[in-house]
Amino acid sequence: MSAQHVTVVEADRIDGQQDVELVADGNAVLTRDGATLRADRIIYREVFDEVEAQGNVRLERGADVIAGPRARVRLDEQSGEIDTPAYVFEREVMRGGMSRRVTGSGNASVVQLEGENQYRLEDATWSTCQPADPDWYLRAGELELDYDREIGVARSGTVVFKDMPIFYMPWIEFPLVARRKSGFLTPTFGTSNKTGVDLTLPYYWNIAPNYDATIAPRYMSRRGLQLGGEYRYLTDDMNGAWRAEWLSNDSVTGQRNRAAGSITHTQSFGGGLTGAVDLNGVSDILYFEDLSSSLAVASQTTLVRQASLSYAPGDWWSAGALLQSHQTLSGSAPYRRLPQLTLVGNREVLGGGVLDLSAEYVHFAHPLAGSAEGSRATLYPSLAWPMGGTALSVTPKLGMHYTRYALDTPLAGGRDSITRALPIFSLDSSVVFERDTAWGGRDMVQTLEPRLYYVNVPYRRQDDIPNFDSGLYDFNFTQIFSENIFSGGDRVSNANQITAAVTSRLIDTDTGVERLRAVLGQRYYFTDQRVTLPGVPARTGRRADILASLGGRISQHTTVDTGWQYNPRDRITERFNFDIRFQPGFAKVVNAGFRYTRDVLRDLDLSAQWPLGGRWYGVARYNRSLRDHRVTEALAGLEYDGGCWVFRTAFHRFATTNDDVTQALFLQLELNDLASVGSSPLDLLRRTVGGYGTINQPVADPVFGRE
């Protein structure tokens, strides 16, 4: 007998004839190739290499354990059967970058061993709960468990939850360790005032490890039958997804052939050349508003359609090309870019200087007849010279911003071309002071960081230049340290101004955590604003609004962030925001926020997730417009962690306009590592409640084996 098939038998008493048959009685143990068989009595017939075990039988193969009253096993074939067994099979899997153990257990009338990792069970149960009194289990007339292929097959199967059958499956394949597997997925259902009862029964096709598809018929009691589908692919040099939905006849609106679709694709051609496609469209502008239960989707105003190429051969320059248009769902349509070509570079020169280059060519077209159209070429080289170090830094910068327009329709006076050249000078300086201090009995480092930023840009008349893509930047701490108050390339503001700001931080010496951060800044103007956008008045006064912020992790579990914009000319607050988060542990979070913009909004935002006791968790979000006296978004939900299962329910209400309110109810029962039944509110909860924790993380997705 070869060394790898050495059989060892131990017991209180062993009788028989060696090389023929051994009978081991009392605490009998047989070991072979890493497998161990224990029983009150073991009969080993060496001639046939088979074993019969009687009384308190326990077979251990790796992490697999099967126990029963009687077993018959052929050792060389690793086959046999065990009567009325109870079993526990365990495997370690990687999911989401984390290693964890997935356990399946149950009992049967008989289990047949069909190889090292293959089992066939009759009148069997299977569950990922604790083996004793599981809350849920899959009951099957015949159950095949193949851990080499990581697939289970159940025939005449029923999912039983709390002793109540909830789902019957005449035949089903399911993954044993949460791997992807072709087959019908568990249905999802919910209800909303827009769609009525909403039921989807998807079929998942695992074409290959890097290709898959899903076909999803969806029935909406108010709207009708919709067909949806998705195809995904991933290779070494490309990845993407195709998605589509089609509703042949909308029973509410009477519209026919309502549809939505998208194609995303990225491709690497090698040598630093990459490409991407992002195409999106709907059949009508109210498609998402009528058929989506998500505020983020229903409130979309445009859908992008674009294709791009980018080339980055080295570490200091890159180039790109873009074709872009949009489908407009509400509001005014943005300009199309047909095409946009860009070139950017950044390189150290002359032993310390930094040369920046930004070049762009765009041809703008607009779907609205009579709109200005044409091409814009921009070239902006600049040279910066950083001096100093981390404690003291001074950076002068000089550049020339050159723009040329070629218009398809001549301006008044017959001109069809415009040229603009603007020298831009800036000087950025900062100092960092530090001192040791203490706060709350902990050693701290306090910093004081004054900063001055000067910009000079001469005035050039730009009223006759069309506005293709320029807008006014949001006024914030990033913007006040920038050269231009306008986004896009059609407006370059005249400037002779200096920004003064000071930052102070309180940093925990032991952990590096920023306990407190205070910032105060203001911009001072030495000249009047003369460059404006159409319909926007010029700035008046020599001082800009004062910006202030205060925030940090003020305690181990509490973070605060506050921002304030004050208008000293009119002595009024233009904007104010306050956010606080208390998060003492996992799935324990309370958020409170307030937003104010003068004459625009005054919003209160509250959200929380918190244990209620007895494995119950509550989750809620309340967003109210105090200015309009209406609830913008509200959410209330409950979760229950059953250990090997989770129940979630959530009611969601959101308003896209004053008169358009959508209400949806989510119900989900998730059976860990098997499937979920119902409509999942997880994406909604993660989006609406900051710091939300998934109480059974990591989990199986709400389909059989879908990763």
C-alpha positions in Angstrom: 0.0 0.0 0.0 1.4 3.4 -1.0 2.4 5.9 1.7 -0.4 8.4 0.8 -3.1 5.7 1.5 -2.0 4.6 4.9 -5.0 3.5 7.0 -4.8 3.7 10.8 -7.4 2.1 13.0 -7.6 2.7 16.8 -10.1 1.5 19.4 -10.5 0.1 22.9 -10.5 -3.4 21.3 -9.5 -4.6 17.9 -10.2 -8.2 16.6 -9.9 -9.9 13.2 -7.2 -10.8 10.7 -4.8 -8.3 9.3 -5.0 -7.7 5.6 -8.5 -9.3 5.6 -10.9 -7.7 8.1 -10.6 -5.8 11.3 -13.3 -5.2 13.9 -12.7 -2.2 16.2 -15.0 -1.8 19.2 -15.3 1.1 21.6 -14.2 4.6 20.7 -13.2 3.4 17.3 -11.3 5.8 15.0 -10.2 5.2 11.4 -8.0 7.8 9.6 -7.1 7.8 5.9 -5.7 10.7 3.7 -6.8 13.4 6.1 -10.3 12.0 6.7 -11.4 10.7 10.1 -14.2 8.2 10.8 -15.4 7.8 14.4 -18.0 5.3 15.7 -18.8 2.9 18.5 -17.9 0.1 16.1 -15.9 0.1 12.9 -15.5 -2.9 10.5 -12.6 -2.5 8.1 -12.5 -4.9 5.2 -9.0 -4.3 3.8 -9.5 -6.7 0.8 -12.2 -4.4 -0.6 -10.9 -1.2 1.1 -14.3 -0.5 2.6 -15.6 0.4 6.0 -18.8 -0.2 7.9 -19.4 2.0 10.9 -22.1 1.6 13.5 -23.3 3.7 16.4 -22.5 7.5 16.9 -20.9 7.7 13.5 -19.0 10.9 12.7 -17.1 11.4 9.4 -14.7 14.4 9.2 -13.3 15.4 5.8 -11.5 18.7 6.1 -14.1 21.2 7.4 -17.0 18.8 6.5 -18.6 16.9 9.3 -21.4 14.3 8.8 -22.9 12.4 11.8 -25.4 9.5 11.8 -26.1 6.1 13.3 -24.7 4.0 10.4 -22.2 4.4 7.5 -20.8 2.4 4.7 -17.7 3.9 2.9 -15.4 2.7 0.1 -12.1 4.5 1.0 -10.4 4.2 -2.3 -13.3 5.8 -4.2 -14.3 8.2 -1.4 -17.8 7.0 -1.9 -20.5 5.5 0.3 -23.6 6.5 2.3 -24.6 7.5 5.8 -28.1 6.9 7.2 -30.2 9.8 8.6 -27.3 12.1 8.9 -26.9 15.6 10.3 -24.1 17.5 8.5 -22.1 20.7 8.5 -20.1 21.8 5.4 -17.8 24.8 5.7 -15.7 26.7 3.1 -13.6 29.8 3.3 -14.4 32.4 0.5 -13.2 35.8 -0.5 -15.8 38.4 -1.0 -15.3 42.2 -1.4 -11.7 41.8 -0.5 -12.6 40.0 2.8 -12.1 36.4 3.8 -15.0 34.7 5.6 -16.4 31.2 6.2 -19.6 30.1 4.6 -21.4 27.3 6.4 -24.1 25.0 5.1 -25.8 22.5 7.4 -28.9 20.3 7.6 -30.1 16.8 7.8 -31.4 14.1 5.4 -32.7 10.5 5.3 -29.5 9.4 3.6 -26.4 11.1 2.2 -24.4 9.5 -0.5 -20.7 10.3 -0.8 -19.8 10.6 -4.5 -16.2 11.8 -4.3 -14.0 14.1 -2.2 -16.3 17.1 -2.4 -19.6 15.8 -3.8 -22.7 14.8 -1.9 -26.1 13.6 -2.8 -28.8 13.8 -0.1 -32.4 12.5 -0.1 -35.3 14.2 1.8 -32.8 16.8 2.9 -32.6 20.3 4.3 -29.9 22.9 3.8 -29.3 26.2 5.6 -26.7 28.8 6.5 -28.2 29.3 9.9 -26.9 27.6 13.1 -27.5 23.8 12.7 -29.7 23.6 15.8 -33.2 24.8 15.0 -32.5 27.0 12.0 -34.8 29.9 11.3 -34.9 29.1 7.6 -33.9 26.2 5.4 -34.2 24.8 1.9 -36.1 21.5 2.0 -35.7 19.2 -1.1 -36.6 15.7 -2.1 -33.2 15.4 -3.6 -30.2 17.7 -3.0 -26.9 17.6 -4.8 -23.9 19.5 -3.3 -20.9 19.8 -5.5 -18.2 21.8 -3.7 -15.7 21.4 -6.6 -18.1 23.3 -8.9 -19.5 25.3 -5.9 -23.0 24.5 -7.0 -26.0 23.0 -5.3 -29.0 21.5 -7.1 -32.4 21.0 -5.4 -35.3 19.1 -6.8 -38.8 19.5 -5.4 -37.4 22.3 -3.2 -39.2 24.6 -0.8 -37.8 27.5 1.2 -39.1 27.3 4.7 -39.0 30.4 7.0 -40.0 30.2 10.6 -41.7 26.8 9.9 -43.7 28.4 7.1 -43.2 27.5 3.4 -42.7 30.7 1.5 -41.3 29.7 -1.9 -41.6 26.5 -3.9 -39.1 25.6 -6.6 -39.5 22.3 -8.6 -35.8 22.6 -9.6 -33.1 25.1 -8.9 -29.4 25.5 -9.0 -27.8 27.7 -6.4 -24.2 28.7 -5.5 -22.8 27.2 -2.3 -20.4 30.0 -1.6 -22.2 33.0 -3.2 -20.7 32.6 -6.6 -22.5 33.6 -9.8 -24.7 31.0 -11.3 -27.1 31.0 -14.3 -30.8 30.6 -13.5 -33.9 32.4 -12.4 -33.2 34.9 -9.7 -35.5 35.5 -6.8 -38.3 37.9 -7.7 -38.3 41.4 -6.4 -41.6 43.2 -5.6 -42.7 46.5 -4.1 -45.4 49.1 -4.6 -45.5 52.8 -5.4 -48.2 55.3 -6.3 -46.7 55.7 -9.8 -46.4 52.0 -10.8 -48.8 50.2 -8.4 -47.7 46.7 -7.4 -44.3 46.2 -8.9 -43.0 42.7 -9.6 -39.8 41.7 -11.4 -38.7 38.1 -12.2 -35.1 38.2 -13.5 -33.2 35.5 -15.3 -29.4 35.6 -14.8 -27.1 34.1 -17.5 -23.5 33.5 -16.4 -22.1 33.3 -19.9 -18.5 33.1 -18.8 -16.4 34.3 -15.8 -16.1 37.7 -17.5 -19.4 37.9 -19.4 -22.9 37.8 -18.0 -26.5 39.0 -18.9 -29.8 39.5 -17.1 -33.2 39.5 -18.6 -35.8 41.0 -16.3 -39.6 41.0 -17.1 -41.3 43.5 -14.8 -45.0 43.7 -14.2 -46.5 47.0 -12.9 -50.2 46.8 -12.0 -50.9 50.4 -13.1 -48.5 50.6 -16.1 -48.3 47.1 -17.6 -45.6 44.7 -18.6 -42.0 45.9 -19.1 -39.0 44.0 -20.4 -35.6 44.9 -19.2 -32.1 43.5 -19.8 -28.4 44.0 -19.1 -25.3 42.6 -20.7 -21.9 43.1 -19.0 -18.3 42.2 -20.1 -14.8 42.5 -18.7 -11.5 41.6 -20.4 -7.9 42.7 -19.8 -8.3 45.7 -22.2 -12.0 46.6 -22.1 -15.1 46.6 -20.1 -18.7 47.8 -20.4 -22.4 47.3 -20.1 -25.5 47.5 -22.3 -28.8 48.1 -20.6 -32.3 48.5 -22.0 -36.0 48.7 -20.9 -39.1 48.6 -23.0 -42.8 49.2 -22.1 -45.0 48.4 -25.1 -48.1 50.1 -23.8 -48.4 52.4 -20.7 -51.9 51.8 -19.3 -51.8 55.2 -17.4 -50.7 57.6 -20.2 -51.7 55.5 -23.2 -48.2 56.0 -24.6 -46.7 53.2 -26.7 -43.2 51.9 -26.9 -41.8 53.8 -23.8 -38.1 52.8 -23.5 -34.8 53.6 -22.0 -31.3 52.4 -22.8 -27.6 53.0 -22.1 -24.3 51.8 -23.4 -21.0 52.2 -21.5 -17.7 51.0 -22.8 -14.0 51.7 -22.0 -11.2 50.3 -24.1 -7.4 50.3 -23.7 -5.6 50.1 -27.0 -2.1 50.1 -25.5 0.7 52.6 -25.6 -1.3 55.0 -23.4 -4.3 55.2 -25.8 -7.7 54.6 -24.2 -11.3 55.2 -25.4 -14.7 55.4 -23.9 -18.3 55.5 -25.0 -21.2 56.6 -22.8 -24.6 56.7 -24.5 -27.9 57.2 -22.7 -31.4 57.9 -23.9 -35.2 57.6 -23.1 -38.2 57.7 -25.4 -39.8 60.6 -23.6 -38.9 63.3 -21.0 -41.2 61.9 -18.3 -39.9 58.3 -18.5 -37.9 58.4 -15.3 -40.4 60.5 -13.4 -43.2 58.0 -14.2 -41.3 54.7 -13.9 -38.5 55.2 -11.4 -38.8 55.0 -7.6 -35.5 56.8 -7.0 -35.2 60.5 -6.5 -31.7 60.6 -7.9 -33.0 59.0 -11.2 -36.4 60.8 -11.4 -34.8 64.2 -11.0 -32.3 63.9 -13.8 -32.4 66.9 -16.2 -30.1 65.7 -19.0 -28.7 62.4 -20.3 -25.2 62.5 -21.8 -24.2 60.9 -25.1 -20.5 61.0 -25.7 -17.4 59.2 -27.1 -13.9 60.0 -26.2 -10.2 59.1 -26.8 -7.3 60.0 -24.5 -3.6 59.6 -25.1 -1.0 59.8 -22.3 2.3 58.5 -23.6 4.5 59.8 -20.8 4.4 61.5 -17.5 4.2 65.1 -18.5 1.6 65.5 -21.3 -1.6 64.1 -22.5 -4.2 64.7 -25.2 -7.9 63.9 -25.6 -10.7 64.0 -28.1 -14.5 64.2 -27.3 -17.8 64.1 -29.2 -20.6 65.1 -26.8 -24.3 65.8 -26.9 -27.2 65.5 -24.5 -30.8 64.5 -24.4 -32.6 67.3 -22.4 -35.4 66.2 -20.0 -36.0 69.6 -18.5 -34.6 73.1 -18.7 -32.4 74.5 -21.5 -30.3 72.3 -23.6 -26.5 72.5 -23.3 -24.3 73.0 -26.3 -23.0 70.0 -28.3 -19.2 69.6 -28.6 -18.5 68.3 -32.1 -15.6 67.8 -31.4 -13.6 68.9 -28.5 -9.8 68.4 -28.7 -7.5 69.0 -25.7 -3.8 69.0 -24.9 -2.4 69.5 -21.4 1.2 69.4 -20.1 3.1 70.0 -16.9 6.9 69.9 -16.8 9.7 71.1 -14.6 12.0 73.5 -16.4 15.1 75.6 -15.7 15.8 73.8 -12.5 12.8 74.7 -10.4 10.2 76.3 -12.6 7.0 74.5 -13.6 5.7 75.0 -17.2 2.0 74.4 -17.6 0.2 74.2 -21.0 -3.5 73.9 -21.6 -4.8 73.9 -25.2 -8.3 73.3 -26.5 -10.3 73.3 -29.7 -14.1 73.0 -29.6 -16.8 73.3 -32.2 -20.1 74.2 -30.5 -23.5 73.3 -32.0 -27.0 73.7 -30.5 -30.3 71.9 -31.3 -32.3 75.1 -31.0 -32.5 77.0 -34.3 -31.1 80.5 -34.2 -28.6 79.8 -31.5 -25.0 81.0 -31.9 -22.7 78.3 -33.2 -19.0 78.2 -34.0 -15.5 77.1 -33.0 -13.3 78.2 -30.1 -9.5 77.6 -29.9 -7.8 78.3 -26.6 -4.1 78.3 -25.7 -2.9 79.0 -22.2 0.8 78.5 -21.4 2.1 79.6 -18.0 5.3 79.4 -16.0 5.2 79.1 -12.2 8.3 79.3 -9.9 7.7 77.7 -6.5 10.1 79.0 -3.8 10.5 78.0 -0.2 9.4 74.8 1.6 6.6 73.5 3.8 6.8 76.3 6.4 7.1 79.2 4.0 6.0 79.1 0.3 5.9 81.8 -2.4 4.9 81.0 -5.9 4.8 83.6 -8.7 3.0 82.6 -11.9 2.8 84.3 -15.3 0.7 83.1 -18.2 -0.9 84.2 -21.5 -4.5 83.2 -22.1 -5.2 83.3 -25.9 -8.6 82.6 -27.4 -9.9 82.7 -31.0 -13.5 82.3 -32.2 -14.7 81.3 -35.7 -18.4 81.8 -35.8 -20.8 80.1 -38.2 -23.2 83.1 -38.1 -21.6 86.6 -38.4 -22.1 89.1 -35.6 -23.7 92.5 -36.1 -21.3 94.4 -38.3 -20.4 91.3 -40.3 -17.6 89.9 -38.1 -17.3 86.2 -37.9 -14.1 85.9 -35.9 -13.0 87.2 -32.5 -9.6 87.1 -30.9 -8.8 87.6 -27.2 -5.4 87.7 -25.5 -5.0 88.2 -21.8 -1.8 88.1 -19.7 -2.5 86.6 -16.2 -0.2 87.1 -13.2 -0.7 85.5 -9.8 1.3 85.4 -6.6 0.5 82.7 -4.0 2.2 82.8 -0.6 1.6 81.0 2.7 3.2 80.4 6.0 2.7 77.6 8.5 3.3 78.1 12.2 3.0 75.2 14.7 3.0 75.0 18.5 2.4 72.2 21.0 -0.7 72.4 23.2 -3.2 70.2 24.9 -7.0 69.8 24.7 -9.2 67.5 26.7 -6.1 66.0 28.4 -4.5 65.0 25.1 -1.4 66.3 23.4 -2.1 68.4 20.4 -0.4 70.4 17.7 -2.0 73.7 16.8 -1.2 75.4 13.5 -1.7 78.9 12.2 -1.6 79.1 8.4 -2.0 82.6 6.9 -2.2 82.8 3.1 -2.2 85.6 0.6 -3.2 85.2 -3.1 -2.9 88.0 -5.6 -4.3 87.9 -9.2 -4.0 90.5 -12.0 -5.9 90.1 -15.3 -6.4 93.2 -17.5 -9.8 94.0 -18.9 -10.8 93.0 -22.4 -14.3 93.7 -23.8 -16.1 90.4 -24.1 -19.8 91.4 -24.5 -19.8 90.4 -28.2 -18.4 86.9 -27.5 -21.2 84.2 -27.5 -21.5 82.2 -24.2 -21.2 78.6 -25.1 -20.3 77.0 -21.8 -19.4 79.7 -19.2 -21.1 80.1 -15.9 -20.4 81.7 -12.5 -18.4 79.5 -10.2 -19.8 78.8 -6.8 -18.3 81.2 -4.2 -16.3 79.0 -1.8 -12.8 78.6 -0.4 -11.5 76.8 -3.5 -12.8 79.6 -5.9 -11.4 82.5 -4.0 -7.9 81.1 -4.6 -8.5 80.8 -8.4 -7.7 83.1 -11.3 -11.1 83.2 -12.9 -14.6 83.6 -11.3 -16.1 82.0 -14.5 -16.2 78.4 -15.5 -15.8 77.4 -19.1 -13.8 79.3 -21.7 -16.0 82.1 -22.9 -15.4 84.6 -20.1 -12.2 85.5 -18.4 -12.8 88.0 -15.6 -10.8 91.2 -15.2 -9.0 91.1 -11.9 -6.8 93.2 -9.6 -7.5 91.6 -6.3 -6.0 89.9 -3.3 -7.4 87.1 -1.2 -6.4 86.9 2.5 -7.2 83.8 4.5 -6.1 82.2 7.7 -6.5 78.6 8.8 -5.9 77.1 12.2 -5.9 73.3 12.9 -5.9 71.3 16.1 -4.3 68.0 15.4 -4.1 65.0 17.8 -0.4 64.2 18.2 -1.0 60.4 18.8 -3.6 59.7 16.1 -3.1 62.5 13.5 -6.9 63.2 13.7 -7.9 66.8 12.9 -9.9 67.6 16.0 -10.7 71.2 15.0 -10.3 73.3 11.8 -11.2 77.0 11.6 -10.9 79.0 8.3 -11.6 82.6 7.7 -11.1 84.3 4.3 -12.0 87.3 2.2 -11.2 88.7 -1.2 -10.4 92.4 -1.7 -10.8 94.1 -5.1 -8.7 97.1 -6.3 -10.8 97.5 -9.5 -14.5 97.2 -10.5 -15.8 94.1 -12.2 -16.4 94.8 -15.9 -16.7 91.3 -17.4 -20.1 89.8 -16.8 -22.5 87.1 -18.1 -25.7 88.1 -20.0 -28.3 89.2 -17.6 -26.0 89.0 -14.5 -25.2 92.4 -12.9 -21.6 93.3 -12.2 -20.2 93.1 -8.7 -20.2 96.3 -6.7 -17.9 97.2 -3.8 -14.3 96.6 -3.0 -14.7 93.6 -0.6 -16.2 90.3 -1.4 -18.3 88.3 1.1 -16.5 86.9 4.1 -16.2 83.1 4.1 -15.8 81.2 7.4 -15.9 77.5 8.3 -15.5 75.5 11.5 -15.4 71.8 11.8 -13.5 68.6 12.8 -13.9 65.5 15.0 -14.7 67.3 18.2 -15.0 64.0 20.1 -14.3 60.3 19.5 -17.8 59.8 18.0 -18.9 63.3 16.9 -17.9 65.3 13.8 -19.1 68.8 12.9 -18.9 70.9 9.8 -20.1 74.5 9.5 -19.9 77.0 6.7 -20.9 80.7 6.6 -20.9 83.3 3.9 -21.5 86.8 5.2 -22.2 89.9 3.1 -20.6 92.9 4.9 -22.0 95.5 2.5 -25.6 94.7 3.3 -24.8 93.1 6.7 -26.7 89.9 5.9 -25.9 86.2 5.7 -25.9 84.9 2.1 -25.4 81.2 2.9 -25.0 79.1 6.0 -24.7 75.3 6.5 -24.4 73.2 9.6 -23.8 69.4 9.8 -23.2 67.2 12.8 -22.8 63.4 12.9 -22.8 61.3 16.0 -21.6 57.7 15.3 -20.6 55.8 18.4 -20.5 52.4 16.7 -21.5 50.3 13.7 -25.2 50.8 12.7 -25.4 53.6 15.2 -25.5 57.0 13.6 -27.5 60.3 13.9 -27.1 63.1 11.4 -28.5 66.6 11.6 -28.0 69.3 9.0 -29.3 72.8 8.1 -28.9 74.6 4.7 -29.6 78.2 4.1 -29.2 80.3 0.9 -30.7 83.7 0.9 -34.0 83.9 -1.2 -33.4 80.3 -2.4 -33.6 77.6 0.2 -33.9 77.0 3.9 -33.7 73.2 4.5 -33.7 71.0 7.5 -32.2 67.5 7.1 -32.3 64.8 9.7 -31.4 61.1 9.4 -30.5 58.2 11.6 -29.9 54.5 12.0 -30.1 53.1 15.5 -30.6 49.7 17.3 -34.1 49.5 18.9 -33.4 46.4 21.0 -34.1 42.8 20.4 -32.1 42.8 17.1 -34.4 45.5 15.6 -32.9 48.6 14.0 -34.7 51.8 13.0 -33.7 54.0 10.0 -35.2 57.3 9.0 -34.6 60.4 6.9 -36.5 63.7 7.0 -35.7 66.5 4.7 -38.0 69.6 4.9 -38.0 72.9 3.0 -38.7 75.5 5.7 -39.0 78.1 3.0 -41.7 76.3 1.0 -43.3 74.6 4.0 -43.2 71.1 2.4 -41.4 67.8 2.9 -38.9 67.2 0.1 -37.9 63.7 1.1 -39.0 61.4 3.9 -38.0 57.8 4.8 -39.0 55.5 7.6 -37.8 51.9 7.9 -37.2 48.9 10.1 -34.6 46.2 10.0 -34.3 42.9 11.9 -31.0 41.0 12.1 -31.9 37.3 12.5 -28.3 36.2 12.4 -28.6 34.2 9.2 -31.3 36.4 7.7 -32.4 40.0 7.6 -35.8 41.6 7.2 -36.1 45.2 5.9 -39.0 47.4 5.2 -39.0 51.1 4.2 -41.5 53.7 3.1 -40.0 56.4 0.9 -41.6 59.6 -0.2 -40.0 62.2 -2.4 -41.2 65.3 -4.4 -39.5 66.2 -7.7 -41.8 69.3 -7.9 -44.5 70.9 -5.7 -47.2 68.9 -7.4 -45.4 65.7 -8.3 -44.9 63.3 -5.3 -43.8 59.7 -5.5 -44.3 57.2 -2.7 -42.8 53.7 -2.6 -42.9 50.8 -0.2 -40.0 48.4 0.1 -40.2 44.9 1.7 -37.3 42.5 1.7 -36.4 39.2 3.3 -32.8 38.3 2.8 -31.5 34.8 3.5 -27.8 35.1 4.0 -25.7 33.4 1.2 -28.8 32.1 -0.6 -31.1 34.8 -1.8 -33.5 37.6 -1.0 -37.2 38.0 -1.7 -38.8 41.4 -2.2 -37.5 44.8 -3.2 -34.2 45.9 -1.7 -34.0 49.3 -0.1 -30.3 49.1 0.5 -29.2 51.5 -2.2 -31.8 54.0 -1.0 -30.7 53.6 2.7 -27.0 54.1 1.8 -27.8 57.2 -0.2 -30.1 58.9 2.2 -28.6 58.1 5.6 -25.0 59.2 5.9 -22.9 56.5 7.7 -25.5 53.8 7.2 -24.2 50.3 8.1 -25.4 47.1 6.4 -26.3 45.0 9.4 -25.4 41.6 7.8 -22.3 42.8 5.9 -21.0 41.0 3.9 -24.0 39.4 2.4 -25.3 37.7 -0.7 -26.8 39.9 -3.3 -30.6 39.8 -3.7 -30.3 37.1 -6.3 -29.1 33.6 -6.3 -25.3 33.9 -6.4 -25.1 37.2 -8.3 -21.9 39.0 -7.2 
